[in-house]
């Protein structure tokens, strides 16, 4: 193990990896994060220093293949799917447990290796923001809930609650007008039981981290807030996540910070214990710089976002829902997307290929060939959320046009609201001399500026396409805004578009 000196690290990854849970197995750290509706899903990352991370595994390619998960008809699972998973390692087996709001099920996946293969099972019942604890005597417990945190013992095979086992409410946040205790993380450390939560302040909207501790599972859990800090960033707050010890015995929390349209960024916070109670940060604040411990200093990490030549797909790509594999392919360093259903907006389009966009922003560029489009088809580059903007090629009466479309999305922005099917507004429409165009979008996430500027060119200079578009993090999608490659039909299916030369350039300017 090497100490690498004080480094400015927070937030880490600078990508949308919310609701993290983290463990260490020998000299390797693993982190799981919420992936909602994206497929493949339930991504697990790997690290040797808790700061630099790379892809290790997707727990599943397809969750349950429901009409909503396959985005059939008007169905979708935006803002639903899997979230807030619990990652554990016990007696040589990895476990991942989570719920999906669209199915109402609690899933438990297990594998002897982090790369899988992962075996899917179910826990009887629905356990919101659950956390699994394997106790020293091999009995297993689950803690979950919102405002009312429930502790239950499970059967040894994790199939459901154990008859006659512990089943009690251990922590309450009654009458909270905002976010009550949730995002449970459950641990046993030095013989004591710890429950960590996220919640909001009662008098203002700001996320904070809380902890409660008990000498036994039958005893009283006592505690309170342990971190109330926004890192000087727009009163957003840092909270919710797991804790982990290093090989040298130091403790860290992996939490997240709400950061506007880019999503929720992981933040690493040192933790120490005073009188068996955790103390987060230094003087109640999250540090920008930390002394890192690296168990594999020579390791070169694979990127979590980036360019694509379409010879194959890098593992940082995800589809907006379960893809229709019969209607996409890679050919001659191009991505071919074929339309398969009629829809009015990009959020209902199957086979939209996405990846995370880094903070502070950057530039995404792609070339689109629409020569095989059918009339009414639209293919191009979007910034995907319920409020979205896109630039693309469309075909009308055999002629090609460049269009910029924008949509206001769902006005109430609630978590369980559904996408509407209204038509996006046309902000600009330009006749094209050919069916091939290069598009780019410039993104600025700096301190929640959250703007997108689309540009285009055909054998010439870049030209701005309409006015800048404001980006938002909205609860009906419950994820950061992502660039996406799409092709959908408004009149007849069967047309297709080809994408090539995809690049993503990160903005390097400091906050």
Residue, then its C-alpha position, 0 to 999 in steps of 0.5 A: x500500500x502506498x500513501x499518495x499525498x494530499x490530492x484534490x479529489x472531491x467530488x470523485x468520478x464527477x459522473x452521475x453515480x447516486x446512492x452508492x454502497x461500497x465494500x472492500x474485499x481484500x485490497x479491492x473496493x467495489x461500489x454499486x450505484x442506482x441505474x434506474x431504467x437504463x440497461x444493462x443495469x445495476x453497475x458495479x465499479x472497482x477501485x484500489x484507492x477509493x477515488x479512481x474507479x472503473x467498470x467491474x460488472x453489470x448485475x443484469x442485462x435485463x431485469x424482468x423484461x416487462x412492457x414498461x422495461x421494453x418501452x412498448x407502446x406508451x409504457x416506460x419505467x423512467x424514474x423507476x427500475x432499480x435503485x439504492x442497492x445494498x452490496x455485501x460480501x459474505x463467505x466467498x459470495x457477493x450479494x446485491x439487493x435492491x427494489x424496483x418501483x415498477x415491479x414492486x419486487x425486492x431482488x437479491x442477486x448473488x455471484x462468486x465473482x464480481x464479474x458474475x454470472x449473477x443469479x437472480x432471486x427474490x425476497x418476499x416483500x418490498x423493502x424500500x432503500x434496503x440494506x443487508x447485514x450478515x451478522x457474526x452468527x450468520x443470521x441475516x437482517x434487512x433494514x429499510x423504509x422511509x420515515x419509519x425504518x424497519x428492522x427484520x430478520x430474514x430466512x437463511x436463504x434470503x427468501x423472506x422474513x423469518x417466522x418468529x424473527x426480529x421485526x420492529x420499527x427502530x427509528x422514526x422521523x414522524x411528521x417530516x414535511x420533506x424527506x424523512x429518514x431513508x437510504x438505509x445503510x446497516x453495519x456491525x462494527x466492534x460489536x455495535x449496530x449502526x444505521x446510516x440515513x439521508x434526510x432533509x432539514x425540517x426548515x429548509x430543503x437540504x440533504x443531510x446525513x444521520x446515524x443511529x447506533x445500538x448495543x443490540x438488535x433488540x435495544x434502542x437506536x440513538x443518534x442524530x445528524x452527523x454531516x450537514x455540509x454542501x461543500x459550498x455548492x448551492x446548498x445541495x448537501x452531501x449525504x446517503x451512502x455506505x462506509x468502508x474501512x481501508x487495509x490500514x484501518x481508516x474509515x471513509x464514507x462514500x456519499x453523494x452531492x446533488x449537483x444539478x442537471x449532471x446528476x448526483x456525484x460521489x463524495x469521499x468523506x473521512x470518518x472516525x469514531x469517538x465514543x463509538x459514534x461516527x464523526x464525519x469530515x473535519x469540523x463538520x465539513x467535507x474536505x477537498x483534499x485527502x491523503x489517499x491509500x493506494x493498494x495497487x499504485x501501478x494500475x491503469x483505470x479504464x475510463x467511465x465515459x468517452x469516445x466510440x469508434x463503434x467497432x464494439x461498444x465500450x461498457x460505459x454505454x447503456x440503453x434507455x430501456x431494454x434494447x430491441x436487439x433486432x433493430x441495432x447493429x455495428x457495421x463498418x465502424x458505424x452504429x446502425x439504429x433502425x426504427x421499430x415503433x411509431x412515437x412522438x418524442x425521443x423519450x418513447x423511442x427504443x434503442x436510444x444509446x446513452x452514457x454519462x456526461x462528466x462535470x463540469x461539462x464538455x463537448x459531444x460530437x457525432x456524425x449522422x447519416x440519414x440516407x436510409x431514413x423513412x419519411x417522418x423519421x428523426x435521428x440524431x443527438x439528444x440530451x435526455x431527460x423529461x425536459x430534453x432537447x435534440x438536434x437531428x436529421x428528418x426526412x419529409x417528402x423525400x427531402x432532408x432537414x436539420x431540426x432542433x426540437x425541445x420539450x418541457x417534459x412533465x410539469x409536476x416533476x414528481x417521482x412517479x409521474x409518467x412521460x406524456x406523449x406531447x409533441x416537442x416544439x420545433x425551435x429551428x428547421x434548416x434544409x440540408x444539401x445531403x443526408x449526412x451531417x455532423x452534430x455537436x452539443x456543448x454542455x456547461x454544468x458549472x455551478x448548476x449553470x446547466x445549459x446545452x448549445x447545439x451546433x452543426x456542420x456540413x463540409x464547412x464551419x460550425x453553426x449554432x442551432x437555435x438558442x441555448x437550452x436549459x437542462x434540469x434534473x427532474x424526479x420523473x427521470x430521477x437521473x442526470x442529463x445524458x447525451x443519447x444517440x437516437x432514431x425514431x419514426x413518427x409515420x412508418x417503421x423500418x427506416x434507419x440511420x448510421x452514427x460514426x465518429x463519436x467523441x466526448x471532450x471533458x471541460x477541464x476548467x475548475x469550479 
